[in-house]
Amino acid sequence: MASAATAPPSPGHLKRIVAASLIGTTIEWYDFFLYGSAAALVFNKLFFPDSDPLVGTLLSFLTYAVGFAARPLGALVFGHYGDRLGRKKLLVISLLMMGGATFAIGLLPTHATVGTAAPVLLTVLRLVQGFALGGEWGGAVLLVSEHGDARRRGFWASWPQTGAPAGQLLATGVLSALTALISDAAFTSWGWRIPFLLSGVLVMVGLWIRLSVDESPVFKQALARAEERKATEHDAVEKMPLVSVLRHHWRDVLIAIGARMAENISYYVITAFVLVYATLDAGVSKQTALNAVLIASAVHFAVIPLWGALSDRVGRRPVYLFGAAGVGLWIFPFFALIDAGGFGRLLVAVTVGLVLHGAMYAPQAAFFSEMFATRMRYSGASIGAQFASVAAGAPAPLIATALLSEYGDATMICLYVIAAAVLTLVAVAVAQETRHRDLADIGPGEKPAGAPAGRPADVHKV
């Protein structure tokens, strides 16, 4: 039974916690997705003008992928200090770093002004974005998971996950409005800078809200226990969270990495690569493609809490498995609908894809949080999630663009997504169900509450 220190907070307090995580996460995903959309639409012309359109797009997506390479490092650093100092402090730092890098991108000179220095500067700022985002996700979902009512943890923890479609919605909406209001020439010349500069205003709003919330009570309780052990046990030496994660939770880290493969790859194919495929191969206008992603992202936002609530009723694994199987089965119809032409078919393709993606993404926050002990939870959840991003989300648009260039159609891209879906199905199938675990009730040598009898304890002291 959870202690009084970890009793469910009042509804009003919990909503403030959710709002702080959601708004900050929305802003950071806005920054991240804005770059992805700009990479597909204008960066090939502004920073790689000497290349043909498809090669320029490949180079543009390569700088996009570089940001993912920094995410594991961000996960390690933010996870380490988040497990030692607390979730809130590190979330404030990640927000400032992400917003500052995005604002600076809006001020960058292009290749026409400074030559090869332009893509170099772009890459450096992209690395800062990736580093910050590597620490954002774990802290945001843990802040809610460790505050929330255990019976509805899947629902409440899914709200920070809606920051991804909300950020996509915001980024795509701003880009769509600009492309509708100004000419293509004006957008390419100066209009693309406006969404990046807007990030400065958004960060100030997010910072004000994030500073107003309390630290996780589960973390404060675990920190107090650790201090007691250090005072009473002569040989008690606190290990680095990373070392403890790899010692006690290596299996869970591998499961998290596998679980993210289909979720991550399908998402970037559906939302980022689709802008390339629809405009270059299917002959859809830039505005039409952006509008389809915009509407589908709104639906995605709405269904994520519903999938999260369902995971509280039937478990994290069944919902996750349904989503992985769904995207694997949908990917051929997805491209067939786009090839058939028309806004309606494009909209159905993207919307159904994102609804199925939501079945993986919604329970992921609670699922990953429940795998790890408190004093290594930030590290464990972040490492599992962000290391997967290097192999999954980072190269997904790049691989999809290269496969399209090599084979001329989407067949190999479909097989690529299906392979990822199979890997995720295997990873989640071998995982243990976690929805009954008490995040505060993990002690020395104990199994988490709700773990199957007979399973060796794979947790460390909180």
C-alpha positions in Angstrom: 0.0 0.0 0.0 1.3 3.4 -0.9 2.3 5.7 1.9 0.7 9.0 2.7 3.6 10.7 1.0 2.5 9.1 -2.3 -1.3 9.3 -1.8 -3.1 10.4 -4.9 -3.1 14.2 -5.2 -6.2 16.4 -5.4 -7.7 16.5 -9.0 -6.8 20.2 -9.3 -3.2 19.6 -8.3 -2.9 16.7 -10.7 -4.3 18.7 -13.5 -1.6 21.4 -12.9 1.1 18.7 -13.0 -0.4 17.3 -16.3 -0.6 20.8 -17.7 3.0 21.6 -16.9 4.3 18.4 -18.5 2.0 18.7 -21.5 2.7 22.3 -22.3 6.4 22.0 -21.9 6.4 18.8 -24.0 4.3 20.4 -26.6 6.7 23.3 -27.0 9.7 21.0 -27.2 8.0 18.7 -29.8 6.9 21.9 -31.7 10.6 22.8 -31.9 11.6 19.3 -33.0 8.9 18.8 -35.6 9.3 22.2 -37.0 12.8 21.3 -38.0 11.5 18.1 -39.6 8.9 19.9 -41.6 11.4 22.6 -42.7 13.9 19.9 -43.6 11.3 18.3 -46.0 10.1 21.6 -47.4 12.9 24.3 -47.6 16.2 23.4 -46.0 17.3 21.4 -49.1 17.1 24.7 -51.0 18.5 27.0 -48.3 21.4 25.0 -47.0 22.2 22.4 -49.8 21.4 24.4 -52.9 24.0 22.7 -55.2 22.3 19.3 -55.0 19.4 18.0 -57.1 16.0 18.1 -55.2 16.0 14.5 -54.0 19.7 14.5 -52.9 19.2 17.9 -51.2 16.3 16.4 -49.3 18.5 13.4 -48.3 21.2 15.8 -47.0 18.5 17.9 -45.2 17.1 14.8 -43.5 20.7 13.8 -42.6 20.9 16.9 -40.4 17.5 15.9 -39.1 18.9 12.5 -38.1 21.9 14.1 -36.4 19.6 15.5 -33.8 18.6 11.9 -32.9 22.2 11.0 -32.4 22.5 13.5 -29.5 19.3 12.1 -27.8 21.0 9.1 -26.1 23.7 11.5 -24.7 20.9 13.7 -23.4 19.1 10.7 -21.9 22.3 9.7 -20.1 23.1 13.2 -18.7 19.6 14.2 -17.9 18.7 10.8 -16.6 21.7 10.7 -14.3 21.0 14.1 -12.7 17.3 13.7 -12.8 17.6 10.5 -10.7 19.9 12.4 -8.3 18.6 15.9 -8.2 14.9 15.5 -9.2 12.7 15.7 -12.3 11.6 19.3 -12.1 15.1 21.0 -12.3 16.1 19.0 -15.3 12.9 19.7 -17.1 13.4 23.4 -16.8 16.9 23.1 -18.2 15.8 20.9 -21.2 13.1 23.5 -22.1 15.5 26.4 -22.1 18.1 24.5 -24.2 15.5 23.3 -26.8 13.9 26.7 -27.1 17.1 28.6 -27.3 18.5 26.3 -30.1 15.2 26.6 -32.1 15.2 30.4 -31.8 18.8 30.5 -33.0 17.9 28.4 -36.1 15.5 31.2 -37.0 18.4 33.7 -37.1 20.8 31.5 -39.1 22.4 32.7 -42.3 21.8 30.5 -45.3 24.3 28.9 -47.7 23.9 31.9 -50.0 25.2 34.2 -47.3 28.0 32.2 -45.6 28.5 29.2 -47.7 29.3 25.8 -46.1 29.3 27.4 -42.6 25.5 27.5 -42.8 24.9 23.7 -42.8 27.6 23.4 -40.1 25.8 25.8 -37.8 22.5 24.2 -38.6 23.9 20.8 -37.6 25.4 22.2 -34.3 22.0 23.6 -33.3 20.3 20.4 -34.3 22.6 18.6 -31.9 21.6 20.9 -29.1 17.9 20.2 -29.9 18.5 16.5 -29.8 20.4 16.6 -26.5 17.7 18.6 -24.8 14.9 16.4 -26.2 16.7 13.3 -25.0 16.2 14.5 -21.4 12.7 16.0 -21.9 10.6 12.9 -22.5 11.6 10.8 -19.5 11.2 13.7 -17.0 7.9 14.8 -18.3 6.2 11.4 -18.2 7.7 10.6 -14.8 6.5 13.8 -13.3 3.0 12.8 -14.1 3.4 9.0 -13.5 4.9 9.6 -10.0 2.2 12.1 -9.0 -0.9 10.4 -10.4 -3.5 7.9 -9.2 -2.1 4.4 -9.8 -5.5 3.1 -11.0 -5.6 5.7 -13.8 -1.9 6.0 -14.4 -2.1 5.0 -18.1 -4.7 7.7 -18.7 -2.8 10.5 -16.8 0.6 9.6 -18.1 -0.7 9.5 -21.7 -1.3 13.3 -21.6 2.4 14.3 -21.8 2.4 11.9 -24.9 -0.2 14.1 -26.5 2.6 16.8 -26.5 3.9 15.0 -29.7 0.8 15.5 -31.8 0.1 18.8 -30.2 3.6 20.0 -31.1 3.1 18.5 -34.6 -0.2 20.2 -34.8 1.2 23.6 -33.8 4.3 23.3 -36.0 2.3 22.1 -39.1 -0.4 24.7 -38.4 2.0 27.6 -38.3 3.7 26.3 -41.5 0.4 25.7 -43.2 -0.8 29.2 -42.3 2.4 30.8 -43.6 2.3 28.9 -46.9 -1.3 29.9 -47.4 -0.7 33.6 -46.6 2.6 34.2 -48.4 4.0 33.1 -51.7 6.4 30.2 -52.0 9.2 32.6 -52.9 8.6 34.7 -49.7 8.3 31.6 -47.6 11.7 30.3 -48.9 13.3 33.7 -48.5 12.2 34.8 -45.0 8.9 33.3 -44.0 10.4 30.0 -42.8 12.1 31.9 -40.0 8.9 33.0 -38.3 7.9 29.7 -36.7 11.4 29.2 -35.3 11.5 32.7 -33.8 8.0 32.1 -32.3 9.6 29.4 -30.1 11.1 32.1 -27.9 7.7 33.3 -26.8 6.4 29.8 -26.3 9.4 28.8 -24.1 8.7 31.8 -21.8 5.1 30.6 -21.3 6.2 27.0 -20.7 8.9 28.0 -18.3 6.5 30.0 -16.2 4.1 27.0 -15.9 6.8 24.4 -15.3 8.4 26.4 -12.5 5.0 26.5 -10.6 4.8 22.7 -10.0 6.2 20.6 -7.2 8.8 17.9 -7.4 7.5 14.3 -7.7 6.5 13.0 -4.2 7.7 9.4 -5.1 11.2 10.8 -5.9 11.3 12.8 -2.7 10.4 9.7 -0.7 13.0 7.6 -2.5 15.6 10.3 -1.9 14.8 10.4 1.8 15.2 6.6 2.0 18.5 6.8 0.2 19.8 9.4 2.7 18.7 7.1 5.6 20.6 4.2 4.2 23.7 6.2 3.7 23.5 7.4 7.3 22.8 3.9 8.8 24.7 1.5 6.5 28.4 1.8 6.8 29.1 0.3 3.4 26.2 1.9 1.6 27.6 3.5 -1.6 25.2 5.0 -4.1 26.1 3.8 -7.6 25.6 5.9 -10.7 22.0 5.4 -11.9 23.3 4.2 -15.3 25.3 1.4 -13.7 22.3 0.3 -11.6 20.1 0.4 -14.7 22.4 -1.8 -16.7 22.9 -4.2 -13.7 19.3 -4.6 -12.6 17.2 -3.5 -15.6 19.1 -4.5 -18.7 16.3 -6.7 -19.9 13.7 -3.9 -19.5 16.0 -1.5 -21.4 16.1 -4.0 -24.3 12.3 -4.4 -24.2 11.8 -0.7 -24.2 14.2 -0.3 -27.2 12.4 -3.1 -29.1 9.0 -1.6 -28.2 9.9 1.7 -29.7 11.0 0.5 -33.1 7.6 0.3 -34.8 6.3 3.2 -32.9 9.2 5.5 -33.8 9.7 4.4 -37.4 6.0 4.5 -38.3 5.5 7.9 -36.8 8.3 9.6 -38.8 7.3 7.8 -42.0 3.6 8.9 -41.5 4.3 12.5 -40.5 7.7 13.6 -41.9 8.4 11.4 -44.9 4.8 11.7 -46.2 5.6 15.3 -47.0 8.3 14.2 -49.3 6.4 11.3 -50.8 3.1 13.1 -51.4 4.7 16.2 -53.0 7.5 14.6 -55.1 6.1 11.2 -56.0 2.3 11.5 -55.7 2.1 15.0 -57.1 0.2 16.5 -54.1 0.8 20.2 -53.4 2.7 21.3 -50.3 -0.3 22.9 -48.8 -2.5 19.8 -49.3 0.1 17.5 -47.6 0.5 19.9 -44.7 -3.3 20.2 -44.2 -3.7 16.4 -44.1 -1.0 16.1 -41.4 -2.6 19.0 -39.6 -6.0 17.3 -39.4 -4.6 13.9 -38.6 -2.5 15.3 -35.8 -5.7 16.7 -34.2 -7.3 13.2 -34.3 -4.0 11.7 -32.9 -4.1 14.2 -30.0 -7.7 13.2 -29.2 -7.3 9.4 -29.3 -4.1 9.1 -27.2 -5.8 9.6 -23.8 -8.5 7.1 -24.9 -5.8 4.5 -25.6 -4.2 5.3 -22.3 -7.5 4.8 -20.4 -8.0 1.5 -22.2 -4.5 0.4 -21.0 -5.7 0.9 -17.4 -8.5 -1.5 -18.1 -7.0 -4.3 -20.2 -3.2 -3.7 -19.6 -0.4 -2.0 -21.3 0.7 -5.0 -23.4 -2.6 -5.7 -25.2 -3.0 -2.1 -26.3 0.6 -1.8 -27.4 0.5 -5.1 -29.3 -2.7 -4.0 -31.2 -1.0 -0.8 -32.3 2.2 -2.6 -33.5 0.2 -5.1 -35.5 -2.0 -2.3 -36.8 0.7 -0.2 -38.3 2.3 -3.2 -39.9 -0.9 -4.2 -41.6 -1.9 -0.6 -42.5 1.4 0.5 -44.2 0.6 -1.0 -47.7 -2.9 0.6 -47.8 -1.3 3.8 -46.5 0.8 4.3 -49.6 -1.8 2.9 -51.9 -4.3 5.6 -50.8 -1.7 8.3 -51.3 -0.9 7.0 -54.8 -4.6 6.9 -55.7 -4.6 10.7 -55.3 -6.9 13.2 -53.7 -7.0 15.0 -50.4 -9.6 12.7 -48.9 -7.5 9.5 -49.5 -4.4 11.2 -48.2 -6.2 12.3 -45.1 -7.6 8.8 -44.4 -4.1 7.3 -44.9 -2.4 9.6 -42.4 -5.3 9.6 -39.9 -5.7 5.9 -39.6 -1.9 5.5 -39.4 -1.7 7.9 -36.5 -4.7 6.4 -34.7 -2.9 3.0 -34.8 0.4 4.7 -33.7 -1.4 6.1 -30.7 -2.2 2.6 -29.5 1.5 2.2 -29.0 2.4 5.7 -27.9 -0.3 6.2 -25.3 0.5 3.3 -22.9 4.3 3.7 -23.5 4.7 6.4 -20.8 3.2 4.3 -18.0 4.6 1.1 -19.4 8.2 2.3 -19.4 7.8 4.2 -16.0 6.6 1.0 -14.3 9.6 -1.1 -15.5 12.1 0.7 -13.3 12.8 1.5 -9.7 12.5 5.1 -8.6 16.2 6.1 -8.2 17.0 4.8 -11.7 13.6 5.4 -13.4 14.6 8.6 -15.2 17.8 7.0 -16.5 16.1 3.7 -17.4 13.1 5.1 -19.2 15.1 7.7 -21.0 17.9 5.4 -22.1 15.4 2.8 -23.4 13.4 5.4 -25.2 16.2 7.5 -26.7 18.7 4.8 -27.7 15.9 3.3 -29.8 15.5 6.7 -31.5 19.0 6.4 -33.0 18.1 3.2 -34.7 14.5 3.9 -35.4 13.3 7.6 -35.7 16.6 9.1 -36.7 17.2 7.2 -40.0 13.5 6.6 -40.8 12.9 9.5 -43.2 16.4 9.1 -44.6 16.0 5.4 -45.2 12.5 5.9 -46.7 13.8 8.6 -49.0 16.7 6.5 -50.1 14.5 3.4 -50.7 12.2 5.6 -52.8 15.1 6.9 -54.8 16.6 3.4 -55.3 13.4 1.4 -56.1 11.0 4.1 -57.4 8.0 3.0 -55.4 7.0 2.4 -51.8 7.2 -1.4 -51.7 10.5 -1.6 -49.9 9.4 1.2 -47.5 6.4 -0.9 -46.5 8.6 -3.9 -45.9 10.9 -1.7 -43.7 7.9 -0.7 -41.5 6.6 -4.2 -41.3 10.0 -5.5 -40.1 9.9 -2.9 -37.4 6.4 -3.9 -36.4 7.5 -7.6 -36.1 10.4 -6.6 -33.8 8.1 -4.5 -31.6 5.6 -7.4 -31.4 8.3 -9.7 -30.2 9.7 -7.3 -27.6 6.3 -6.5 -26.1 5.1 -10.1 -26.2 8.0 -11.2 -24.0 7.6 -8.3 -21.5 5.7 -8.6 -18.2 2.5 -6.7 -17.7 3.1 -3.7 -15.4 -0.2 -1.9 -14.9 -0.7 -3.1 -11.3 2.8 -2.0 -10.1 3.1 0.6 -7.3 5.8 3.1 -8.3 6.6 3.8 -4.6 6.4 0.3 -3.3 9.7 -1.2 -4.5 12.2 -2.1 -1.8 15.4 -4.1 -1.4 15.1 -7.5 -2.9 11.3 -7.2 -3.6 9.4 -7.7 -6.8 7.3 -4.8 -8.0 3.7 -5.0 -6.9 1.8 -7.0 -9.5 4.8 -8.9 -10.8 4.1 -12.5 -11.5 5.0 -15.0 -8.8 8.2 -16.8 -9.4 9.8 -14.1 -11.4 13.2 -13.2 -10.0 13.4 -9.7 -8.6 14.9 -7.4 -11.3 14.6 -4.1 -9.3 17.1 -2.3 -7.2 16.5 -0.3 -4.0 14.7 2.9 -4.4 
